[in-house]
């Protein structure tokens, strides 16, 4: 093997002087071979610089060390924070988190699901599109490996970790009603189940506080460009001559609120709390940039890190790597949100 480039497992087996099955056994589980054999292989790895194709090795394992993660938008700070937490804990537990983005498209989500299945992943954490998800494809994957859903549940029986929208909207509506005009609701594009869940949570909260709800009529959209959606819809409403039903606008999420505030600014309206302002605008999620908006956005904070931690721990529990409630066949964890008072409302 002198002077020959080591590219394949067969090349490396010849280089180290061991059989192909023994080398494969080491890469599947280093502790499954004798200590002397393990040391010989590890010395040969350092000397040769050979790095096996981890995905090819994974396909031959009865127990994979790869966990799949599918998110709808890889540039959204919420999903970035979520995946960062998942990757860190997975790595500490001896797993590799392989992240794919559906880019908000059902066909890409379907392709990502099939990719994870072909990779023989041990399990997966998925933020589904929901209304456009390929349920049959997800069901097929779920029959072979455990699946945990985050952000928006696929259905009422799937394992899920996310925010308690009923609690978070109750918290926000209570504050807005006590501090000024009751809020109208500015929804989000129907890209996942959060669109309907959050609107329902607003309606329930308004009913609880015996206030008349008001849903802003918006153009039907399935775009993940929430800021543009909020800006264009708010511009249309504010220039129509009618404006919003009340001077308080509660947006489905902070990204939509960014657009609403930008539209108000361009039209010369002042957003903030008090008699000297034209509009109050509140959001949901506590987007990392919401505190730096102009004005900073009053919102409710989702605990990104905790959602990521609980989701990966639930998945590891399902894989026999953990204990407690997370190891149950189907568990649902809803986290309460925290009110973040800033100057937009």
N, C-alpha and C positions, 0 to 999 in steps of 0.2 A: 504493500500500500504506500510505499515511499514515493512522494511526489504526486500521488493521486488525490484529487479533491473528494472529500467525503460528503456525499449528498444524500444518500439514502440510508435506511436502517440496515440494509444488507451490507453496504460499504462499512458502516460503523461496526457491525458484528464481526466482519473480517478483520478490521483494524484492531479491535479489542481482544480478538481470539476466543470469542464465546459464540454459542449458538444464537440464531435469530430469536427463537422462543424465549431464551433466557434474557436477552436484551429487552425484548418486548415486555416481559414480566416485570423487569426493573422499572421501565417507564410507566407501566400501569400502576405499580405500587412498589417504591424502592424498598420498603420493609419486607417484601415478599421473597426476597433473595437473601442468601447468606451474606454476613457482614463482609467477608473477604471478597466475595463477588461484587458486592455493592461498592467497596472501595476501589476495586479494579476498574469498574465502569466509570466511576466519578473521576478517577485520575485520567482515564482515556478521554473523557469529555473535556477536561481542562487542556489536555495536550492537543487534541484534534480541533477544538473549537466547534464541534458538531452540535447543532441544535435541532432536535426532531420537530416535525410538523405536529404541533400540539393538537390540531383538529383531527389529523389522521390517526394519531395515537388514541384520541378520545373515542373515535368510532369503534375501536376494538375493545373498549372497556365494557365490562358488565355494569360498572358503576362510574358514571362520568363525573368529572370534577368541574364541568362548565355549567354555569347558571345563565339562562337567557333573560334579557331585559328588553322589553319593547315599549317605547314611548312615542307619543304623537309629534313631538317637536323637540329636536335636540338643542335648539338655540334658546328655548324658554328657560329663564333662570330657575323656575320651580322644578322642572324636570332635570336640569343640570345639578341642582342641590340634592335632589332625590337620588339620582344615579351615583353621585359622588359618595354618598353615605352607604349605599348598597355595595358599591365596589370595594370600599374600605373594609366593611365587615366580612364580605365574601372572601376577600384576600386573607384576612386574619384567620378565617376558618378553613383555609386550604382550598378555596374554590376560585375560579376565574369567572367574573361577570362579563358577559359578552353583550354589548348594548347595540340595539338596532332601532332606527327611527322609521315610523310609518309615514312621516311627513304629512299627517292628517289625511291620508288617502287610503281608502278601504283596500284597494288592490295591493298597495305596498304593505299594509298590515298583514294581509293574507300571505304575501310572499315572505315576510319576516317570520311568520308563524311556521311556515313550511321549512324555512331555513333552519330554525331552531330544532325542528323535528329531525331534519337530515343530519344535524350535528350531534344527535344523541345527547342533548342536554339533560342534566339531572332534574331540573325544574325551571320554572320561569316566573318572573314578576312582570305584569303587563298593565299598562295604563291604556285601556281599550278605547277605541273610538265610540263603541257602544251602539249608537243608532245605525252605524254602517258596518259594524264588525262582522266578520265572517264567522258566525257562531258555529257552523259545522266544522270549520277548520280548527277553531279553538277547542271544541268538544273532542275532536280527534286527538289533539295534543294532550288535553287534560285526561284522557283515558290512559295515557302512558306515563305521564309525569305530573307532579303536583303543580298547580298554578295558583298564584296569589295576585289579586287585582288591587291596584292603587288608583287614587284620584277619583275615578268614577267606576262604580261596580258594573259588571256585565249584567247581572241579574240579582235577585233577592236571596239566592242560595249560595252563591260563590264566595270563596274566602276573600276577604276584602279589608284593606286598611285605608282610612281616609278621614276627612274632616266631617264632623257632625254639622251638616248644613242647617239643620233645624235649630240647633243651639246657637250657631254663629249669626244667623239672620235674626233670631229672636233678640240677641244681644244688641245688634246694630239698630234694628227697628226701634227697640226700646229707647236707646240713646237719642236717636233722631227725633222721635216723637216728643220726648221730654225737653229737648233743647231747641225746638223750632217747629216749622211746618212739618207734618207727616210726609214721608218720602213717597214719590212715585218710583216705579221699578223700571230700570233700563237693562234689558236682558242681554244675553250673549248669543253669538251664532250657534246654531244647533249642531255642534260638532261632537258632543258626547252627552251622556245622561245628566251631567251637571246643569245643562241648559234648563231642563224641565225641573230637576230636583230643587235648584235654587229659586226658581220662580215660585214653586209650590211652597217652599219654606218662607218666602216673603209673604205670600197670601195668608199662610197660617199665622204668622207673627202679627200681621195687621189685624186679623180677626181676633186674636187673643187680646190685643190692646184696644179692641172695639173701635178701630179706625177703618175708614173706607179705603180699600186698596185701589191703586191706579197703575195699570200696566201700560207703559209707553209702546205704542204701535210701531214696530220696526220692520224693515225690509227683511224678508226671509234670506238667510245666508248660512253657508256652511264653510266659511273661510276661517282659517286660524290667524289671520291678520287682524287681531282684535282691536289694536289701536286705530287702524284705518277704518274699521267698521264703526267704532265709537265716534270717530271724528266726522265721517261722512253722514252718519245718521243724525248726530247732534246738530250738524250744520244745516241739514235739511229741515229739521224740526224748528230750530231757532230762527230760520229765515222764512218759515211758512206763514208767519204772522200770528200763529197761535202759541208757540212755545211749549214748554213743559207744563203738565197739569198742576204742579206745585213748584215752589222755589227750592225744593230739596230733591235731589236725584240720587237714588241708590243704584249703583251699577253692579252687575253680576260678578265682575272681577276688576282688579286694579288696572289691567291692560285696557279694558273698555273705558275705564274712568280717565286714563291718560288722554284718550281721543276726545272725550266729552270736554275735558278741561281745555284742551288745545283749541277746540272749536269755539268755546266761549271766549277765550282770549282773543282769537282772531276777529271776533265780532264785537270786541270792546266791552264784554261783560266781565264783571269782577266776581271771582269765585272765592268764597270764604264764609266764615261764621260771623253773623252780626247784621245789624240794620244797614250798614254801609255797603253790603255786598248784594249782588244780583242773584246768585245761585249758591247753594251748598251742594257739594258733590262728594259722595262716599263710595268706597269700593269694597273689595273682598279679596283676601289672600295674603296681604302684606308683601306684595312684590318687592324684591330687593331695592328697586329704584323708587318705590312709592314715597319714601321719606325724603327723597331729593327732588320730587316734582315741584312745580311752582303753581299753586301752593302745595306743600306736602299733604298727602292724601290720608284722610281719616279712613280706617279700614279695620278688618278683623284678621288676625294673623293665624295662618295655618302653620303647624309645626312641621316643616319640611324634614328636618333631621329625624324627628321621632317617627314620622310616617315611614321613612326609609329604613330606620332601625327595626321597627316592629315588623315590617314586611319581610325583610331578609331573615329575621329571627323566626318568624312564622314559617317561612319556607324551609329553613334549616331544621325546624322542629318536625315538619312533615317528612323530611329526609332522614329522620332519626339522629340528627346532630344536636338536637336541643330537647328540652323538657317543658312540661307545663301546658297551658291552654293552647299554645301555638301548634302543638302536635295534633290537635283535634282535626277530624276530616274536613270540617268547614268552620271557620271562625270569622267573625266580623268585629273589627275594632274601629269605633268612631271616636275621634279625638275632639275635645272641645277647643274652640278658638278663643283668642284673647283680643279684647277691644284695644285698638291703637288710636288714640285721640290726637289728631293733628289739625292744621288750620283750614283744610278744605271744607270741613263741615263741623 
